[in-house]
Amino acid sequence: TKKEGKVYTNVDKSIGNIIRKELDAGMSQENTDKLTELLRDRYMYGQRIPSEAVRVYRDLTYITLIAQFDTAVQNLADIGLQMVAQDYMPVFDAIVRTLTGRKLVHMKDYGLQDYITYELIGKGITSKYLDKSLRLSAFTTIDVFSKNVALNAAIIKARKQAKTLKGLSELEAKWGEVLPQKDFEQFIDDLRSDKITDLVHNMAFAELARTQPISKLEMTPFALRNPNVRALYILKSFPIKQLDFARIEVYNNIKAGNVSKGVKKAFDIVVAMSLAGIPISSIRNYLLGRDTDVDFTDFTDNIMKVYGLSNFFRDRFMGVSKEEAAKRRLEGDIHARPMKPDPIPAVLGLVIPPYKLFTDLYNADPSIIRYLPPIGRIIHSRQREAEKELAAQGESR
C-alpha cells in the first residue's frame, strides 16, 4: 500500500490473501477463522509495544537479575531439555559441531543472533544497556551456543530418522499432517541427501520453538492485544515454555492413553535435566563461593528451578520449622530463621512481576551490590559465605 509516497505492508490484506489460498486448498471455515485470528494477533496486535515505563522496568529487571555471569553459566543447563527433545547422541554431536565450527546451521540464519527471547525486543537507552550487559556477562554468548546446539541437534536427529523405517514413521507422525504430501516427500529427500533447504530450516526452527520462547505466538492473545500486560511475562517466559513442553510430552500422552510413553518422558525429563543441571549448578555454586558437594536435594532443587520454583518459594510455601532453621545455622547459614507457611503469597509471587530490586533501592539496602552486572551477585554471595564461615569458626571455639 502506498501512502504519502511511502510503501507500507497492508497486513490485513496480506492475511486475507493467505486465508483465501487456504480456503481454496480445502481448509474448513472453522479452521480458517482460527488461523485468521492467530495471524492478526501475531502480525497486527503483536507489533504493538509496551509503554516506556513498562519497557524500562523490564530492561532494568533483566539487567540486574539476568545479566550476571553465574546466571549465564546456569543457562547451559537448558541443553538438558534438548536431550529429551532430540535424544542424547544428536545433542552430543551438535555440541561437538558447534564447538568446532562445523555447524549445519547457525541461529543468524534465522535472524536470531541478537534475540534471546521475544520479551527483550525493544529500543531505547535501557534496551541498549541491557544488550551490552547481557554480552558483558557472557549470557548472550551462552544463549547463542544453546540455540545453535538445539537447531543442529534437530537436523541431525531428523537426518537419522529419515534413513530408517521406524524413524520415517516418527517423522510422518510429526510432520505428515503439517506438510502437504509433496512437501513432505521433498522434506524426506532433503534429509536423506543432507541438504539444508527451506523445509529443513523451518523444521529446525519449529523444534527450537518447542523448548524456547522465540516467538510472540508463545503469548496469549490477551497479552498480544494489550502490550502492557506483557510485564507479567518478565522472567517467566522460559519456565512457562518448559512447563508447556512437559505438558505436551507427559500430560498429553497420558491423557491420550499412552501412559507408558508419558511416564517415560517424565522420567527422561528428570534424568536429562539432572545430568545437565547438577554439574552446572556445582560450577555456579563454586563461582558463588558456596558448597559444591552434591546430595539428593540437588536433584529435587534442580528440577524445581527449571520450572521457576526457587528454594525461597519452597520455604515460603511450606514454611521452615525452628528445628530446620537451627540445623541450617549449624551448617553455616547464619541468616536462617523459622518461617510460617504462607502459600498464597508464595504462589502470587510466581505471577506478580519481580519488584524486590526496586524496594531494595528505595530502602537503600546495603546488599544492593548483588544487582550490579556482571558479577554483583558473585561478590555479594561470596561475602555472605565468608560471614557464614567466620560465624561457624566463632561457634567452634
C-alpha positions as CSV (number, residue, x, y, z in Angstrom):
1,T,0.0,0.0,0.0
2,K,1.3,3.5,-0.9
3,K,0.8,6.4,1.4
4,E,2.4,9.8,1.0
5,G,5.0,8.4,-1.4
6,K,6.0,5.6,1.0
7,V,5.3,1.9,0.6
8,Y,3.7,0.0,3.6
9,T,2.8,-3.6,4.1
10,N,-1.0,-4.0,4.4
11,V,-1.0,-6.7,7.0
12,D,-4.8,-7.2,7.0
13,K,-4.9,-7.6,3.2
14,S,-1.9,-10.0,3.3
15,I,-3.6,-12.1,5.9
16,G,-6.8,-12.1,3.7
17,N,-4.7,-13.4,0.7
18,I,-3.3,-16.2,2.9
19,I,-6.7,-17.2,4.1
20,R,-8.2,-17.2,0.6
21,K,-5.4,-19.6,-0.6
22,E,-6.1,-21.9,2.4
23,L,-9.8,-21.9,1.7
24,D,-9.1,-22.7,-2.0
25,A,-6.8,-25.5,-0.8
26,G,-9.7,-27.1,1.2
27,M,-9.3,-25.7,4.7
28,S,-12.5,-25.7,6.7
29,Q,-14.2,-22.4,7.5
30,E,-13.8,-23.1,11.2
31,N,-10.0,-23.6,10.9
32,T,-9.6,-20.5,8.6
33,D,-11.4,-18.4,11.2
34,K,-8.9,-19.7,13.9
35,L,-6.0,-19.0,11.5
36,T,-7.2,-15.5,10.8
37,E,-7.4,-14.7,14.4
38,L,-4.0,-16.2,15.1
39,L,-2.3,-14.3,12.3
40,R,-3.9,-11.0,13.3
41,D,-2.9,-11.4,16.9
42,R,0.7,-12.1,15.9
43,Y,1.3,-9.7,13.0
44,M,-1.1,-6.9,13.8
45,Y,-1.7,-6.7,17.6
46,G,1.6,-8.4,18.4
47,Q,3.5,-5.4,16.8
48,R,2.2,-3.1,19.5
49,I,4.9,-2.1,22.0
50,P,4.5,-1.6,25.8
51,S,4.6,1.8,27.3
52,E,8.1,3.3,28.0
53,A,7.6,2.7,31.8
54,V,7.0,-1.0,31.3
55,R,9.9,-1.3,28.9
56,V,12.3,0.5,31.3
57,Y,11.0,-1.7,34.2
58,R,11.5,-4.8,32.0
59,D,15.1,-3.8,31.0
60,L,16.2,-2.9,34.5
61,T,14.9,-6.2,35.8
62,Y,16.8,-8.2,33.2
63,I,19.9,-6.1,33.6
64,T,20.1,-6.7,37.4
65,L,18.8,-10.3,37.6
66,I,19.8,-12.0,34.4
67,A,22.9,-10.1,33.2
68,Q,25.0,-11.9,35.8
69,F,27.9,-14.3,35.0
70,D,26.6,-17.0,37.3
71,T,23.1,-16.9,35.6
72,A,24.8,-17.2,32.2
73,V,26.6,-20.3,33.3
74,Q,23.3,-21.7,34.7
75,N,21.8,-21.2,31.2
76,L,23.9,-24.1,29.9
77,A,21.6,-26.4,31.8
78,D,18.9,-25.8,29.2
79,I,20.8,-28.3,27.0
80,G,19.3,-31.0,29.2
81,L,15.9,-30.3,27.7
82,Q,17.4,-30.7,24.2
83,M,18.5,-34.2,25.3
84,V,14.8,-35.0,25.9
85,A,13.6,-33.3,22.7
86,Q,16.3,-34.6,20.3
87,D,17.9,-37.6,22.2
88,Y,21.4,-37.7,23.6
89,M,23.6,-38.6,20.7
90,P,22.3,-35.9,18.3
91,V,22.8,-33.3,21.1
92,F,26.4,-34.5,21.8
93,D,27.1,-34.4,18.0
94,A,25.6,-30.9,17.8
95,I,27.7,-29.7,20.8
96,V,30.9,-31.0,19.1
97,R,29.9,-29.4,15.8
98,T,29.1,-26.1,17.5
99,L,32.4,-26.0,19.4
100,T,34.5,-27.0,16.4
101,G,32.9,-24.6,13.9
102,R,31.2,-27.3,11.8
103,K,27.6,-26.2,12.4
104,L,25.0,-27.3,9.9
105,V,23.0,-24.1,10.6
106,H,23.5,-21.0,12.7
107,M,20.9,-19.0,14.6
108,K,21.9,-16.0,12.5
109,D,20.3,-17.9,9.5
110,Y,17.0,-17.3,11.3
111,G,17.7,-13.7,12.3
112,L,18.1,-14.8,15.9
113,Q,21.7,-13.7,16.6
114,D,20.6,-10.8,18.8
115,Y,17.5,-12.4,20.0
116,I,17.3,-14.2,23.4
117,T,13.6,-14.2,23.8
118,Y,10.6,-12.4,22.3
119,E,10.3,-10.4,25.5
120,L,13.5,-8.4,25.0
121,I,12.9,-6.8,21.6
122,G,12.9,-3.1,22.0
123,K,14.7,0.2,21.6
124,G,15.8,2.9,24.0
125,I,18.6,3.7,26.3
126,T,17.8,0.9,28.8
127,S,17.4,-1.6,26.0
128,K,20.9,-0.7,24.7
129,Y,22.4,-1.0,28.2
130,L,20.6,-4.4,28.6
131,D,22.1,-5.6,25.4
132,K,25.6,-4.6,26.5
133,S,25.1,-6.1,29.9
134,L,24.0,-9.4,28.5
135,R,27.0,-9.5,26.3
136,L,29.4,-8.5,29.1
137,S,28.0,-11.2,31.4
138,A,28.5,-13.8,28.6
139,F,24.8,-14.5,28.7
140,T,24.4,-13.8,25.0
141,T,27.4,-16.0,24.1
142,I,26.0,-19.0,26.0
143,D,22.5,-18.4,24.7
144,V,23.8,-18.4,21.1
145,F,25.6,-21.6,21.9
146,S,22.5,-23.3,23.4
147,K,20.3,-22.2,20.5
148,N,22.8,-23.5,17.9
149,V,23.0,-26.8,19.7
150,A,19.2,-27.1,19.6
151,L,18.9,-26.2,15.9
152,N,21.7,-28.6,14.8
153,A,20.6,-31.4,17.1
154,A,17.1,-31.2,15.5
155,I,18.6,-31.6,12.0
156,I,21.0,-34.4,13.0
157,K,18.2,-36.4,14.6
158,A,15.8,-35.9,11.6
159,R,18.5,-37.0,9.2
160,K,19.0,-40.2,11.1
161,Q,15.2,-40.8,11.3
162,A,14.9,-40.3,7.5
163,K,17.1,-43.3,7.0
164,T,15.2,-45.9,9.0
165,L,11.6,-47.3,8.7
166,K,10.9,-46.5,12.4
167,G,12.3,-43.0,12.0
168,L,10.2,-42.4,8.9
169,S,7.1,-43.3,10.8
170,E,8.1,-40.9,13.6
171,L,8.7,-38.1,11.1
172,E,5.4,-38.8,9.3
173,A,3.5,-38.8,12.6
174,K,5.0,-35.4,13.5
175,W,5.2,-33.6,10.1
176,G,2.9,-35.6,7.8
177,E,-0.2,-33.6,8.7
178,V,1.6,-30.3,8.8
179,L,3.1,-30.5,5.3
180,P,1.4,-31.3,2.1
181,Q,2.3,-34.7,0.7
182,K,4.5,-33.3,-2.0
183,D,6.4,-31.1,0.5
184,F,6.7,-34.0,3.0
185,E,8.3,-36.2,0.3
186,Q,10.7,-33.4,-0.6
187,F,11.5,-32.9,3.1
188,I,12.5,-36.5,3.4
189,D,14.6,-36.4,0.3
190,D,16.4,-33.3,1.6
191,L,17.2,-35.0,4.9
192,R,18.4,-38.2,3.1
193,S,20.7,-36.1,0.8
194,D,22.0,-34.0,3.7
195,K,20.7,-30.8,2.1
196,I,19.9,-27.7,4.1
197,T,16.7,-26.3,2.4
198,D,13.9,-24.1,3.5
199,L,11.9,-27.2,4.6
200,V,14.8,-28.3,6.8
201,H,15.3,-24.8,8.1
202,N,11.7,-24.5,9.1
203,M,11.7,-27.9,10.8
204,A,14.7,-26.9,12.9
205,F,13.1,-23.6,13.9
206,A,9.9,-25.3,14.9
207,E,11.9,-27.8,17.0
208,L,13.7,-24.9,18.7
209,A,10.3,-23.2,19.4
210,R,9.2,-26.3,21.2
211,T,11.7,-25.6,24.0
212,Q,12.5,-21.9,23.9
213,P,10.3,-18.8,23.8
214,I,11.5,-17.4,20.5
215,S,8.1,-16.2,19.1
216,K,5.4,-13.9,20.2
217,L,3.0,-16.7,19.5
218,E,4.0,-18.0,22.9
219,M,2.0,-15.2,24.4
220,T,-1.7,-15.3,25.0
221,P,-4.0,-13.3,22.6
222,F,-4.8,-11.0,25.5
223,A,-1.2,-10.2,26.1
224,L,-0.6,-9.6,22.3
225,R,-3.5,-7.2,22.2
226,N,-2.6,-5.5,25.4
227,P,1.2,-4.9,25.4
228,N,1.5,-3.6,28.9
229,V,0.2,-6.9,30.2
230,R,3.4,-8.4,28.9
231,A,5.1,-7.3,32.1
232,L,3.6,-10.4,33.6
233,Y,5.9,-12.5,31.4
234,I,9.1,-10.9,32.8
235,L,11.4,-13.8,33.9
236,K,8.6,-16.3,33.3
237,S,8.7,-17.0,29.6
238,F,11.4,-19.8,29.9
239,P,9.7,-21.6,32.8
240,I,6.3,-21.3,31.1
241,K,7.8,-22.8,27.9
242,Q,9.4,-25.7,29.8
243,L,6.1,-26.4,31.6
244,D,4.4,-26.4,28.2
245,F,7.0,-28.9,26.9
246,A,6.3,-31.1,29.9
247,R,2.5,-30.8,29.3
248,I,2.8,-31.9,25.7
249,E,5.3,-34.7,26.3
250,V,4.0,-36.1,29.5
251,Y,0.4,-35.0,30.3
252,N,-0.9,-35.1,26.7
253,N,0.5,-38.6,26.2
254,I,-1.0,-39.9,29.4
255,K,-4.4,-38.2,28.6
256,A,-4.4,-39.9,25.2
257,G,-3.9,-43.3,26.8
258,N,-0.2,-43.6,26.1
259,V,0.6,-43.9,29.8
260,S,3.9,-45.7,29.5
261,K,5.2,-43.1,26.9
262,G,4.1,-40.3,29.2
263,V,5.7,-41.8,32.3
264,K,8.9,-42.5,30.3
265,K,9.0,-38.9,29.1
266,A,8.6,-37.6,32.7
267,F,11.5,-39.9,33.7
268,D,13.6,-38.7,30.7
269,I,13.0,-35.0,31.7
270,V,14.1,-35.6,35.3
271,V,17.2,-37.6,34.3
272,A,18.3,-35.3,31.5
273,M,17.7,-32.1,33.4
274,S,19.6,-33.5,36.4
275,L,22.5,-34.8,34.3
276,A,22.8,-31.4,32.7
277,G,21.8,-29.2,35.6
278,I,23.7,-30.6,38.6
279,P,27.2,-30.2,37.2
280,I,26.3,-26.7,36.0
281,S,24.8,-25.9,39.4
282,S,28.1,-27.1,41.1
283,I,30.1,-24.8,38.8
284,R,27.7,-21.9,39.7
285,N,27.9,-22.7,43.4
286,Y,31.7,-22.6,43.1
287,L,31.5,-19.2,41.5
288,L,29.2,-18.0,44.3
289,G,31.5,-19.4,46.9
290,R,29.0,-22.0,48.1
291,D,29.3,-25.7,48.9
292,T,29.8,-27.7,45.7
293,D,29.0,-31.2,47.2
294,V,26.1,-33.0,45.5
295,D,23.4,-34.7,47.5
296,F,19.8,-35.9,46.8
297,T,18.3,-32.5,47.4
298,D,20.3,-31.2,44.5
299,F,18.2,-33.4,42.2
300,T,14.8,-32.0,43.5
301,D,16.2,-28.4,43.7
302,N,17.4,-28.6,40.1
303,I,14.0,-29.8,38.8
304,M,12.2,-27.1,40.8
305,K,14.5,-24.4,39.4
306,V,13.8,-25.5,35.8
307,Y,10.2,-24.6,36.3
308,G,10.8,-21.3,38.2
309,L,10.4,-22.7,41.7
310,S,13.3,-21.4,43.9
311,N,14.3,-22.6,47.3
312,F,12.8,-19.3,48.7
313,F,9.5,-20.3,47.1
314,R,9.6,-23.7,48.7
315,D,10.4,-22.2,52.1
316,R,7.7,-19.6,51.8
317,F,5.1,-22.1,50.6
318,M,5.9,-24.9,53.1
319,G,7.5,-22.9,55.9
320,V,10.7,-23.5,57.9
321,S,10.5,-25.1,61.3
322,K,12.6,-24.0,64.3
323,E,14.5,-27.3,64.1
324,E,15.2,-26.9,60.4
325,A,16.3,-23.3,60.9
326,A,18.6,-24.3,63.8
327,K,20.0,-27.1,61.6
328,R,20.8,-24.6,58.8
329,R,22.5,-22.3,61.2
330,L,24.7,-25.1,62.5
331,E,25.6,-25.8,58.9
332,G,26.7,-22.3,58.5
333,D,23.7,-20.3,57.3
334,I,23.7,-17.6,59.9
335,H,20.7,-15.9,58.3
336,A,18.4,-19.0,58.6
337,R,15.2,-18.2,60.6
338,P,11.9,-20.1,61.2
339,M,9.2,-19.2,58.7
340,K,5.5,-19.9,58.8
341,P,3.9,-21.5,55.8
342,D,2.5,-18.7,53.6
343,P,1.3,-20.5,50.4
344,I,-0.9,-17.8,48.9
345,P,1.7,-15.0,48.8
346,A,4.2,-17.6,47.6
347,V,2.0,-18.6,44.6
348,L,1.2,-14.9,43.9
349,G,4.9,-14.3,43.8
350,L,5.1,-16.6,40.8
351,V,2.6,-14.4,38.9
352,I,3.5,-10.9,40.0
353,P,6.4,-9.3,38.2
354,P,9.6,-9.1,40.3
355,Y,9.8,-5.9,42.3
356,K,12.3,-6.5,45.2
357,L,15.0,-4.8,43.2
358,F,13.1,-1.5,43.4
359,T,12.2,-1.8,47.1
360,D,15.8,-2.6,47.9
361,L,16.9,0.5,46.0
362,Y,14.3,2.6,47.7
363,N,15.3,1.4,51.1
364,A,19.0,1.7,50.4
365,D,19.5,-1.9,51.2
366,P,23.3,-2.5,51.8
367,S,23.1,-5.7,49.8
368,I,22.1,-4.0,46.5
369,I,25.6,-4.7,45.2
370,R,24.2,-8.1,44.1
371,Y,22.2,-6.3,41.4
372,L,25.3,-4.9,39.7
373,P,26.1,-6.7,36.4
374,P,28.0,-8.8,35.6
375,I,29.4,-10.1,38.9
376,G,27.5,-8.3,41.6
377,R,25.7,-11.5,42.7
378,I,29.0,-13.3,42.9
379,I,30.6,-10.6,45.0
380,H,27.6,-10.5,47.4
381,S,27.3,-14.2,47.7
382,R,31.0,-14.7,48.5
383,Q,30.7,-12.0,51.2
384,R,27.8,-13.9,52.7
385,E,29.6,-17.2,52.6
386,A,32.6,-15.6,54.3
387,E,30.3,-14.3,57.0
388,K,28.9,-17.8,57.5
389,E,32.4,-19.3,57.7
390,L,33.5,-16.7,60.3
391,A,30.4,-17.4,62.3
392,A,31.0,-21.2,62.2
393,Q,34.6,-20.7,63.4
394,G,33.4,-18.5,66.2
395,E,30.9,-21.1,67.4
396,S,33.5,-23.9,67.3
397,R,35.9,-22.0,69.7
